[in-house]
Amino acid sequence: MSKVLYFDYAAFCVFTLIMVSVIMKKMTRGKLNRQFQFVLTIAMVATAFDIGAIAFDNMGERHVVTQYIFHTGYLFFHVVSSAMYAAYVVNIVDAIHIFRGKVKSFILALPTLLCMTMLGVNFFTPCVFSIGGQGEYRREFFMTFLYAAGIFYMILGFMVVTRYHRRLTRGRFVSTIAIFPLVVVAAVFQMFNPDIPIEMFANAIGLLFVALLIQSPEQVISSATGLNKITRYMDDVRNSLDNGLDITVVMITMENDKTLRGILGVEEYHKLLREISEDFLEWSRPYGYDVEWYYLGTGMFRCVMNQRIKDQAEDFAERINEKLKKGYKYNDMFINLLPIICITRCPQDIEDVDSVMRFGGELAEHEYTGRVLYARDIYNKERYDLMRDMDMILEKAFAENRFEVYYQPIYSIDSGKYNSAEALLRLNDDMYGYISPEIFIPAAEENGMIHKIGKFVLEEVCRFITGEKFKNLGLEYVEVNLSVIQCMSSELSEDVRAVMERYGVSNEQINLEITETAAAYAQTTIMDNINSLTDYGIAFSLDDFGTGYSNMKRIASMPFAIVKLDKTFADIDTDDKMMKVVKNTISMVKDMNMKIVVEGVETEESLREFSNLGVDYIQGYYFSRPLPQDKFISEVKRVNQS
């Protein structure tokens, strides 16, 4: 009875289509992509040998040597194919470390070595298969061992992927392990039905699932650069740290990325990114699988070097730095790059992936020096631990009443007394101690807790205003800060009015502050909130004027009663040009019938200078720091009742 060739033909066609797809999608870079290509190539070769072997078996003529060659090739590549796929899926879950070491590597390779030995001996003493006098193919005793070796690698890969399945999404996990039962069942079926060779077809179907759902370029490859995406970067770093591996991350951030994008335009900018990426791949080619490249967006490139070559990271980073500093000639232009490069050793410098991401994201904030930086010199572990735990800290602050509202008095030059105050939130954590609002407010804006914080501050201020102690201070109002995120809430106006009405606070006693950055937003919701609260009778102050993006036309169009000059204006005695800017700014604001508060005044000389310039109010350490409520009351009484 002739053997069926249709399944092998179909398998070879499927393998060919997958290979063409891989090449057309440019899935040829990176360790996993190259491993998948290797697995695919081995499977194609095994199928080709199987087709040849079956074809000669079906001839019924004596082609003994040729039959031996094709059957031996098929069986050899069949076993190697199983071993390579097992290694591939182990790399998918980044668990190859569990097989490192000479003893483990030898044990892992032993089934393949034994199979090679048996197949070599088989040419002289048939022990795996034999060819009869009429060219008939017969299995011998040790054929079972070859099947067992293939099944061994399949089971090994299945066990490792199952153990580390949490590193994969459900879809990727199912796609990864689908080939195991397919191949094992096909191998068992073929063992008992040698005339129906379906093993390679089952292999092809399994690899097709992998190609469609695992090796999908849109999931792992940046279309702009051809490098791995940020999600792949996070997964690889996380897995390495979870496995206790030492890696070195060479972080490269183009400090002038935004400028380049503006000058070149989107299309030419992406061409430049692609060219830079091609150079990175070329420069790291000698390191082979020991280096992976990633593009995280906004000019951020990352190179991860495994523990085998981590000691070469410094020389590699220096070479990259020198090459990038030479710039690029692009479309008759010379493009000057400003690469901020930092060597980060994990876990020695940074122990968790969240801190790695946050640290890398802040690299652009460092001043460009042209030198390679080291995380060990600039990474503040305590600060990043704080940022990592911020969600928990904020939740605990509410649960344990760790928030406290401080008040900084504002001095009226006309009356010579304090006429108002700014409410400022403070946080003391039992583990981290005092935490600056510059840290916890942005974190609260990110996780959405800023709305709860804003409501807490407003209620505390309203409770204070309606108390007997406040009534005797002679203060007109208290300023309460609003963040951009609060201003963008459609419920802000209603919430503010509800709190004030519940405590019986009049609209003149509350002044709401928004920063110049917030005022620069043009969202309808923000303007609706400002107009609604203004109509209700609440005055608004523009805080930190001079640090944001607003222009005078925009400020004039908004209903601000007070403009607060940022503390950078307070150093007017140090620069003649700055003095002219301050004078003109004060003149313009006064012409628009707005009151002026100067923040950050710390000296008597500054106080005198601003008084002569005609500002209305002074806020700063010269008079008082922000104080807890009781000390604030004492300070106001000291000045206002003297």
C-alpha positions as CSV (number, residue, x, y, z in Angstrom):
1,M,0.0,0.0,0.0
2,S,1.4,3.4,-1.0
3,K,1.8,6.1,1.6
4,V,-0.2,9.3,1.4
5,L,1.7,12.4,0.4
6,Y,-1.1,14.9,0.5
7,F,-0.6,15.9,4.1
8,D,3.1,16.6,3.5
9,Y,2.4,18.6,0.4
10,A,-0.2,20.6,2.4
11,A,2.2,21.1,5.3
12,F,5.0,22.3,2.9
13,C,2.6,24.8,1.4
14,V,1.5,26.1,4.8
15,F,5.2,26.4,5.9
16,T,6.0,28.3,2.7
17,L,3.1,30.7,3.1
18,I,4.1,31.4,6.8
19,M,7.7,32.1,5.7
20,V,6.6,34.4,3.0
21,S,4.3,36.2,5.4
22,V,7.1,36.5,8.0
23,I,9.5,38.0,5.4
24,M,6.9,40.4,3.9
25,K,5.9,41.6,7.4
26,K,9.6,42.1,8.2
27,M,9.4,39.9,11.2
28,T,13.1,39.0,10.8
29,R,14.7,40.9,13.6
30,G,14.9,40.2,17.3
31,K,15.7,37.1,19.1
32,L,12.2,35.6,19.0
33,N,11.7,36.4,15.4
34,R,15.0,34.8,14.4
35,Q,14.2,31.7,16.5
36,F,10.8,31.4,14.9
37,Q,12.3,31.6,11.5
38,F,14.8,28.9,12.5
39,V,12.0,26.7,13.8
40,L,10.0,27.2,10.6
41,T,13.1,26.5,8.4
42,I,13.8,23.2,10.3
43,A,10.2,22.1,9.9
44,M,10.3,22.9,6.2
45,V,13.5,20.9,5.7
46,A,12.0,18.0,7.7
47,T,8.9,18.1,5.5
48,A,11.0,18.2,2.3
49,F,13.0,15.1,3.5
50,D,9.7,13.3,4.4
51,I,8.3,14.0,0.9
52,G,11.4,12.6,-0.7
53,A,11.5,9.6,1.5
54,I,7.8,8.7,0.9
55,A,8.2,9.3,-2.8
56,F,11.1,6.9,-3.1
57,D,9.3,4.4,-0.8
58,N,6.3,4.5,-3.2
59,M,8.4,3.8,-6.2
60,G,8.8,0.1,-5.2
61,E,12.3,0.1,-6.7
62,R,15.7,-0.3,-5.2
63,H,17.0,3.2,-4.2
64,V,18.4,2.1,-0.9
65,V,21.1,4.7,-0.4
66,T,18.7,7.5,-1.4
67,Q,16.0,6.2,0.9
68,Y,18.5,6.0,3.8
69,I,19.5,9.6,3.2
70,F,15.9,10.9,3.0
71,H,14.6,8.9,5.9
72,T,17.6,9.8,8.1
73,G,17.3,13.5,7.2
74,Y,13.6,13.5,8.0
75,L,14.0,11.7,11.4
76,F,16.9,14.0,12.3
77,F,15.2,17.2,11.5
78,H,12.0,16.0,13.0
79,V,13.7,15.6,16.4
80,V,15.6,18.9,16.0
81,S,12.3,20.6,15.1
82,S,10.7,19.5,18.4
83,A,13.7,20.6,20.4
84,M,13.9,24.0,18.7
85,Y,10.2,24.7,19.2
86,A,10.5,23.8,22.8
87,A,13.4,26.3,23.1
88,Y,11.3,28.9,21.2
89,V,8.3,28.7,23.5
90,V,10.6,28.7,26.6
91,N,12.0,32.0,25.3
92,I,8.5,33.4,24.7
93,V,7.9,33.2,28.5
94,D,11.6,34.3,29.1
95,A,12.4,31.2,31.1
96,I,15.5,30.0,29.3
97,H,17.5,30.7,32.5
98,I,16.2,27.5,34.1
99,F,18.2,25.5,31.6
100,R,21.5,27.4,32.0
101,G,24.5,25.6,33.2
102,K,26.7,22.9,31.7
103,V,24.9,20.0,33.4
104,K,21.4,21.2,32.5
105,S,22.4,22.0,28.9
106,F,23.9,18.6,28.5
107,I,20.8,16.8,29.9
108,L,18.6,19.0,27.6
109,A,20.6,18.1,24.5
110,L,21.1,14.4,25.4
111,P,18.0,13.1,23.6
112,T,19.0,14.8,20.4
113,L,22.6,13.6,20.7
114,L,21.4,10.0,21.3
115,C,19.1,10.2,18.3
116,M,22.0,11.5,16.1
117,T,24.1,8.6,17.3
118,M,21.4,6.1,16.6
119,L,20.8,7.5,13.1
120,G,24.5,7.4,12.4
121,V,24.8,3.8,13.6
122,N,21.7,2.9,11.5
123,F,23.7,3.3,8.3
124,F,25.8,0.3,9.3
125,T,23.5,-1.6,11.7
126,P,19.8,-1.0,11.1
127,C,18.4,-0.3,14.6
128,V,16.0,2.6,13.8
129,F,14.7,1.7,10.4
130,S,15.8,-0.6,7.5
131,I,15.2,-0.8,3.8
132,G,14.2,-4.2,2.5
133,G,15.2,-6.0,-0.7
134,Q,12.4,-4.5,-2.6
135,G,12.9,-1.0,-1.2
136,E,10.2,-1.5,1.5
137,Y,10.7,0.7,4.6
138,R,10.5,-1.0,8.0
139,R,10.7,0.4,11.5
140,E,13.2,-1.1,13.9
141,F,13.2,-1.2,17.7
142,F,14.8,2.1,18.4
143,M,12.4,4.0,16.2
144,T,10.2,4.3,19.3
145,F,13.1,6.2,21.1
146,L,13.1,8.9,18.3
147,Y,9.3,9.4,18.8
148,A,9.9,9.4,22.6
149,A,12.6,12.1,22.2
150,G,10.2,14.3,20.1
151,I,7.4,13.9,22.6
152,F,9.8,14.6,25.5
153,Y,10.6,18.0,24.0
154,M,7.0,18.7,23.5
155,I,6.1,17.8,27.0
156,L,9.0,19.8,28.4
157,G,7.9,22.9,26.5
158,F,4.3,22.5,27.5
159,M,5.3,22.2,31.2
160,V,7.5,25.4,31.1
161,V,4.8,27.5,29.3
162,T,2.1,26.2,31.7
163,R,4.3,27.1,34.7
164,Y,4.9,30.7,33.5
165,H,1.6,31.2,31.8
166,R,0.9,34.4,33.7
167,R,3.5,36.1,31.5
168,L,1.2,35.6,28.5
169,T,-2.3,36.8,27.7
170,R,-4.9,34.1,27.5
171,G,-4.9,34.2,23.7
172,R,-1.1,34.0,23.4
173,F,-1.0,31.2,26.0
174,V,-3.6,29.1,24.1
175,S,-1.8,29.8,20.8
176,T,1.6,28.8,22.2
177,I,0.5,25.4,23.6
178,A,-1.9,24.5,20.8
179,I,0.9,22.9,18.9
180,F,1.8,20.5,21.7
181,P,-1.4,18.3,21.8
182,L,-1.6,18.5,18.0
183,V,1.9,17.1,17.4
184,V,1.7,14.5,20.2
185,V,-1.6,13.2,19.0
186,A,-0.3,13.2,15.4
187,A,2.8,11.4,16.4
188,V,0.9,8.7,18.2
189,F,-1.5,8.3,15.3
190,Q,1.4,8.1,12.8
191,M,3.1,5.5,15.0
192,F,0.2,3.2,14.6
193,N,-0.7,4.3,11.0
194,P,2.7,4.7,9.2
195,D,1.0,5.0,5.8
196,I,-0.8,8.2,6.8
197,P,2.0,10.7,7.7
198,I,0.2,13.6,9.3
199,E,2.8,14.7,11.8
200,M,4.3,17.6,9.7
201,F,0.8,18.8,8.8
202,A,-0.1,19.0,12.5
203,N,3.2,20.9,13.0
204,A,2.3,23.3,10.2
205,I,-1.2,24.0,11.7
206,G,0.4,24.7,15.1
207,L,3.0,27.1,13.7
208,L,0.2,28.8,11.7
209,F,-1.5,29.6,15.0
210,V,1.8,30.9,16.4
211,A,2.4,33.1,13.3
212,L,-1.1,34.6,13.4
213,L,-1.4,35.2,17.2
214,I,2.2,35.3,18.6
215,Q,4.4,36.6,15.8
216,S,2.0,39.3,14.9
217,P,4.0,42.4,14.0
218,E,1.4,45.0,15.1
219,Q,1.6,43.5,18.6
220,V,5.3,43.6,19.1
221,I,7.0,45.8,16.5
222,S,7.0,49.6,16.2
223,S,5.9,50.5,12.7
224,A,7.9,53.7,12.9
225,T,11.3,52.1,13.6
226,G,11.0,48.3,13.1
227,L,12.1,47.8,16.7
228,N,10.3,46.1,19.5
229,K,7.4,48.1,21.1
230,I,7.2,49.5,24.6
231,T,4.9,46.6,25.7
232,R,7.5,44.0,24.6
233,Y,10.1,46.1,26.5
234,M,8.2,46.1,29.7
235,D,7.5,42.3,29.4
236,D,11.1,41.5,28.8
237,V,12.5,43.6,31.6
238,R,9.8,42.3,34.0
239,N,10.5,38.7,33.1
240,S,14.2,39.1,33.5
241,L,13.8,40.7,36.9
242,D,11.3,38.0,38.0
243,N,13.8,35.3,36.9
244,G,16.6,36.9,38.9
245,L,18.7,37.7,35.9
246,D,21.2,40.5,35.6
247,I,20.6,42.8,32.6
248,T,21.9,46.1,31.5
249,V,19.6,48.6,29.9
250,V,21.3,51.3,27.7
251,M,18.7,54.1,27.7
252,I,18.8,56.5,24.8
253,T,16.5,59.5,24.8
254,M,16.7,62.3,22.1
255,E,16.5,65.5,24.2
256,N,15.6,67.5,21.0
257,D,13.0,64.9,19.7
258,K,10.1,67.4,19.8
259,T,12.2,70.0,18.0
260,L,13.2,67.5,15.3
261,R,9.6,66.5,14.8
262,G,8.6,70.1,14.3
263,I,11.4,70.9,11.9
264,L,11.2,67.8,9.7
265,G,7.5,67.1,9.7
266,V,5.9,63.8,10.4
267,E,7.0,61.8,7.3
268,E,10.6,62.9,7.3
269,Y,10.9,62.6,11.0
270,H,9.8,58.9,10.8
271,K,12.4,58.3,8.1
272,L,15.1,59.7,10.4
273,L,13.9,57.4,13.2
274,R,14.1,54.4,10.8
275,E,17.6,55.4,9.8
276,I,18.7,55.7,13.4
277,S,17.1,52.4,14.2
278,E,18.9,50.7,11.3
279,D,22.2,52.0,12.6
280,F,21.5,50.7,16.1
281,L,20.8,47.3,14.7
282,E,24.0,47.4,12.6
283,W,26.2,48.6,15.5
284,S,24.9,45.8,17.8
285,R,25.1,43.0,15.1
286,P,28.3,41.5,16.6
287,Y,26.4,40.7,19.8
288,G,23.8,38.6,18.1
289,Y,21.0,37.3,20.4
290,D,22.6,39.0,23.5
291,V,21.1,42.4,22.5
292,E,17.5,43.5,22.0
293,W,16.4,46.9,20.8
294,Y,13.1,48.7,21.6
295,Y,11.5,52.0,20.6
296,L,9.2,53.5,23.3
297,G,8.1,56.6,21.4
298,T,8.9,60.3,21.7
299,G,12.6,59.7,20.9
300,M,13.2,57.0,23.5
301,F,15.3,54.0,22.4
302,R,16.2,51.2,24.7
303,C,18.9,48.5,24.3
304,V,18.7,45.5,26.7
305,M,22.0,43.5,27.1
306,N,21.8,40.1,28.8
307,Q,24.1,39.0,31.6
308,R,26.6,37.3,29.2
309,I,27.7,40.7,27.8
310,K,26.7,43.1,30.5
311,D,30.4,44.0,31.2
312,Q,30.6,45.4,27.6
313,A,27.7,47.9,28.1
314,E,29.9,50.8,29.0
315,D,32.1,50.6,25.8
316,F,29.0,50.0,23.7
317,A,27.2,53.0,25.1
318,E,30.3,55.2,24.6
319,R,30.5,54.1,21.0
320,I,26.8,54.8,20.4
321,N,27.2,58.2,22.0
322,E,30.2,59.2,19.8
323,K,28.4,58.1,16.7
324,L,25.1,59.9,17.5
325,K,26.9,63.1,18.4
326,K,28.2,63.3,14.9
327,G,24.7,63.9,13.7
328,Y,23.1,62.9,10.4
329,K,23.1,64.4,6.9
330,Y,19.5,64.2,5.9
331,N,18.0,65.7,2.7
332,D,20.8,68.2,2.4
333,M,20.4,69.2,6.0
334,F,22.7,68.4,8.9
335,I,20.6,67.0,11.8
336,N,22.2,67.6,15.2
337,L,21.1,64.9,17.7
338,L,21.2,65.5,21.5
339,P,21.2,61.9,22.9
340,I,20.9,61.5,26.6
341,I,22.4,58.1,27.2
342,C,22.2,56.3,30.6
343,I,23.5,52.9,31.6
344,T,21.1,51.2,34.0
345,R,22.0,47.8,35.6
346,C,19.1,45.8,36.9
347,P,18.5,44.8,39.6
348,Q,21.7,46.4,41.0
349,D,20.5,49.9,40.2
350,I,16.8,49.5,39.9
351,E,14.8,46.5,41.1
352,D,11.3,46.7,39.5
353,V,10.0,47.4,36.0
354,D,7.7,50.3,37.2
355,S,10.7,52.2,38.5
356,V,12.7,51.4,35.3
357,M,9.9,52.9,33.2
358,R,9.5,56.0,35.4
359,F,13.2,56.6,35.6
360,G,13.6,56.2,31.8
361,G,10.7,58.5,31.2
362,E,12.3,61.3,33.2
363,L,15.7,61.1,31.4
364,A,14.8,64.0,29.1
365,E,14.5,66.2,32.1
366,H,18.3,65.9,32.7
367,E,20.5,68.6,31.2
368,Y,22.3,67.4,28.0
369,T,26.0,67.2,28.7
370,G,27.3,64.9,25.9
371,R,28.5,62.3,28.4
372,V,27.2,58.9,29.2
373,L,25.2,58.9,32.5
374,Y,25.0,56.1,35.0
375,A,21.8,55.3,36.9
376,R,23.8,54.5,40.0
377,D,24.8,58.2,40.1
378,I,21.4,59.8,39.4
379,Y,18.7,57.3,40.5
380,N,17.1,58.1,43.8
381,K,15.7,54.8,45.0
382,E,13.7,56.3,47.8
383,R,11.9,58.8,45.5
384,Y,11.0,56.1,43.0
385,D,9.9,53.7,45.8
386,L,7.7,56.6,46.9
387,M,6.2,57.1,43.4
388,R,5.6,53.4,43.1
389,D,3.7,53.3,46.4
390,M,1.9,56.6,45.9
391,D,-1.6,55.1,45.2
392,M,-1.4,53.2,48.5
393,I,0.0,56.2,50.3
394,L,-2.9,58.4,49.2
395,E,-5.5,55.8,50.1
396,K,-3.9,55.4,53.5
397,A,-3.8,59.2,54.0
398,F,-7.6,59.4,53.8
399,A,-8.1,56.3,55.9
400,E,-5.7,57.5,58.7
401,N,-6.5,61.3,58.4
402,R,-2.9,62.2,57.4
403,F,-3.9,65.1,55.2
404,E,-3.8,68.5,56.8
405,V,-4.6,71.9,55.4
406,Y,-2.1,74.6,56.0
407,Y,-2.7,78.4,55.5
408,Q,-0.2,81.0,54.2
409,P,-1.3,84.6,54.9
410,I,-1.4,87.2,52.2
411,Y,-0.5,90.8,53.1
412,S,-2.4,93.8,51.8
413,I,-0.1,96.7,51.2
414,D,-2.9,99.3,51.4
415,S,-4.2,98.2,54.8
416,G,-0.9,97.0,56.2
417,K,-2.5,93.8,57.4
418,Y,-3.3,90.3,56.3
419,N,-6.5,90.4,54.3
420,S,-6.6,86.8,53.0
421,A,-4.8,83.4,52.9
422,E,-4.1,80.6,50.6
423,A,-5.0,77.0,51.6
424,L,-2.3,74.5,51.0
425,L,-2.5,70.8,51.5
426,R,0.2,68.9,53.4
427,L,0.8,65.1,53.7
428,N,2.9,63.3,56.3
429,D,3.2,59.5,55.8
430,D,4.3,57.2,58.6
431,M,6.9,55.6,56.3
432,Y,8.1,58.4,54.0
433,G,7.5,61.4,56.2
434,Y,6.7,64.7,54.6
435,I,5.7,64.3,51.0
436,S,5.7,67.4,48.8
437,P,2.5,68.4,47.0
438,E,4.6,68.6,43.8
439,I,4.9,64.8,44.1
440,F,1.5,63.7,45.4
441,I,-0.8,66.1,43.5
442,P,0.4,64.9,40.0
443,A,0.0,61.3,41.3
444,A,-3.5,62.0,42.4
445,E,-4.3,63.6,39.1
446,E,-3.1,60.4,37.3
447,N,-5.2,58.0,39.4
448,G,-8.3,60.2,39.7
449,M,-8.0,60.8,43.4
450,I,-7.6,64.5,42.9
451,H,-11.4,65.1,42.9
452,K,-11.6,63.5,46.4
453,I,-8.6,65.6,47.6
454,G,-10.1,68.8,46.2
455,K,-13.4,68.2,47.9
456,F,-11.5,67.5,51.2
457,V,-9.6,70.8,51.0
458,L,-12.7,72.8,50.2
459,E,-14.7,71.2,53.1
460,E,-11.8,71.9,55.5
461,V,-11.6,75.5,54.4
462,C,-15.4,76.0,54.6
463,R,-15.4,74.4,58.1
464,F,-12.7,76.8,59.2
465,I,-14.4,79.9,57.7
466,T,-17.6,79.2,59.5
467,G,-15.9,78.7,62.9
468,E,-15.7,81.4,65.5
469,K,-11.9,81.7,65.4
470,F,-12.0,82.8,61.7
471,K,-14.6,85.4,62.3
472,N,-12.3,87.3,64.6
473,L,-9.3,87.4,62.3
474,G,-10.6,90.1,59.9
475,L,-9.8,88.1,56.8
476,E,-11.9,88.6,53.7
477,Y,-11.5,85.3,51.9
478,V,-9.4,82.1,51.6
479,E,-7.9,81.0,48.3
480,V,-8.5,77.3,47.3
481,N,-6.4,75.8,44.4
482,L,-8.0,73.8,41.6
483,S,-6.1,71.4,39.4
484,V,-6.5,71.1,35.7
485,I,-8.2,67.7,36.2
486,Q,-10.7,69.2,38.6
487,C,-11.5,72.0,36.1
488,M,-12.2,69.5,33.4
489,S,-14.9,67.8,35.5
490,S,-18.4,68.6,34.4
491,E,-19.5,68.3,38.0
492,L,-17.1,70.8,39.5
493,S,-19.4,73.8,39.6
494,E,-22.2,71.9,41.2
495,D,-19.9,70.2,43.7
496,V,-18.3,73.5,44.8
497,R,-21.7,75.2,45.3
498,A,-23.1,72.2,47.2
499,V,-20.2,72.2,49.7
500,M,-20.4,76.0,50.3
501,E,-24.2,75.9,50.7
502,R,-23.9,73.0,53.1
503,Y,-21.5,75.0,55.4
504,G,-23.2,78.3,54.9
505,V,-20.1,80.0,53.4
506,S,-20.9,83.1,51.3
507,N,-19.5,83.4,47.8
508,E,-17.2,86.3,48.7
509,Q,-15.3,84.2,51.3
510,I,-14.0,81.7,48.8
511,N,-11.5,82.6,46.0
512,L,-10.6,79.8,43.5
513,E,-7.1,79.6,42.0
514,I,-6.2,78.0,38.7
515,T,-2.7,77.9,37.3
516,E,-1.7,79.6,34.1
517,T,-1.2,76.2,32.5
518,A,-4.8,75.3,33.4
519,A,-6.1,78.6,32.0
520,A,-4.3,77.8,28.7
521,Y,-6.6,74.8,28.1
522,A,-9.5,75.7,25.7
523,Q,-11.9,72.9,26.7
524,T,-15.5,74.0,26.8
525,T,-15.9,72.2,30.2
526,I,-13.3,74.4,31.8
527,M,-14.7,77.6,30.5
528,D,-18.2,76.5,31.5
529,N,-17.1,75.8,35.0
530,I,-15.3,79.1,35.4
531,N,-18.2,81.1,34.0
532,S,-20.8,79.2,36.1
533,L,-18.8,79.7,39.3
534,T,-18.2,83.4,38.4
535,D,-21.9,83.9,37.9
536,Y,-22.4,82.3,41.3
537,G,-20.3,85.1,42.7
538,I,-17.0,83.3,43.3
539,A,-13.9,85.2,42.3
540,F,-11.0,83.6,40.4
541,S,-7.2,84.1,40.7
542,L,-4.7,83.2,38.0
543,D,-1.9,81.5,39.9
544,D,1.8,81.2,38.8
545,F,1.5,83.8,36.1
546,G,4.6,83.9,34.0
547,T,5.3,80.1,34.0
548,G,2.7,78.8,31.6
549,Y,1.5,79.4,28.0
550,S,-1.3,81.9,28.3
551,N,-1.0,85.2,26.5
552,M,-2.4,88.6,27.7
553,K,-5.3,88.4,25.2
554,R,-6.5,85.1,26.6
555,I,-6.1,86.4,30.2
556,A,-8.1,89.5,29.4
557,S,-10.9,87.4,28.0
558,M,-11.3,85.3,31.2
559,P,-13.0,86.6,34.4
560,F,-10.0,86.8,36.7
561,A,-10.2,89.1,39.6
562,I,-6.6,88.6,40.8
563,V,-3.3,87.7,39.0
564,K,-0.6,86.1,41.1
565,L,2.9,86.8,39.8
566,D,5.1,83.7,40.1
567,K,8.0,83.8,42.6
568,T,10.5,84.0,39.8
569,F,9.4,87.7,39.4
570,A,10.5,88.3,43.0
571,D,14.2,88.5,42.0
572,I,13.7,91.8,40.2
573,D,16.8,93.5,41.7
574,T,19.2,91.1,40.0
575,D,18.5,91.9,36.4
576,D,17.7,95.2,34.7
577,K,15.8,93.4,31.8
578,M,13.8,91.5,34.3
579,M,12.8,94.7,36.0
580,K,11.5,96.1,32.8
581,V,9.4,92.9,32.2
582,V,8.0,93.1,35.7
583,K,7.1,96.8,35.4
584,N,5.3,96.3,32.0
585,T,3.5,93.2,33.3
586,I,2.2,95.0,36.4
587,S,1.1,97.9,34.2
588,M,-0.8,95.7,31.8
589,V,-2.5,93.8,34.6
590,K,-3.5,97.0,36.4
591,D,-4.9,98.4,33.2
592,M,-7.2,95.4,33.0
593,N,-8.6,96.2,36.5
594,M,-7.1,93.1,38.1
595,K,-5.5,93.0,41.5
596,I,-1.9,91.7,41.7
597,V,-0.4,89.3,44.2
598,V,3.4,88.8,44.2
599,E,4.4,85.3,45.4
600,G,7.8,84.4,46.9
601,V,8.8,87.7,48.5
602,E,11.5,86.9,51.0
603,T,13.3,90.2,51.6
604,E,12.4,93.7,52.8
605,E,14.1,95.1,49.7
606,S,11.7,93.1,47.4
607,L,8.7,94.2,49.5
608,R,9.7,97.9,49.1
609,E,10.3,97.5,45.4
610,F,7.0,95.9,44.7
611,S,5.2,98.4,46.9
612,N,6.7,101.2,44.8
613,L,5.5,99.4,41.6
614,G,1.9,99.5,42.9
615,V,1.1,95.8,43.5
616,D,-1.8,95.1,45.8
617,Y,-0.8,92.1,47.9
618,I,2.4,90.2,49.0
619,Q,2.7,86.5,49.8
620,G,6.0,85.0,50.8
621,Y,8.4,83.9,53.6
622,Y,9.1,87.5,54.4
623,F,5.8,87.5,56.3
624,S,5.1,83.9,56.9
625,R,5.5,80.3,55.7
626,P,2.4,78.1,55.3
627,L,1.2,77.3,58.8
628,P,-1.1,74.7,60.4
629,Q,-4.4,76.3,61.4
630,D,-3.6,77.1,65.1
631,K,-0.3,78.7,64.3
632,F,-1.8,80.6,61.4
633,I,-4.5,82.0,63.7
634,S,-1.8,83.2,66.1
635,E,0.3,84.8,63.2
636,V,-2.7,86.7,61.8
637,K,-3.7,88.0,65.3
638,R,-0.1,89.1,65.9
639,V,-0.1,91.3,62.7
640,N,-3.8,92.3,62.4
641,Q,-4.4,93.1,66.1
642,S,-1.1,94.9,66.8
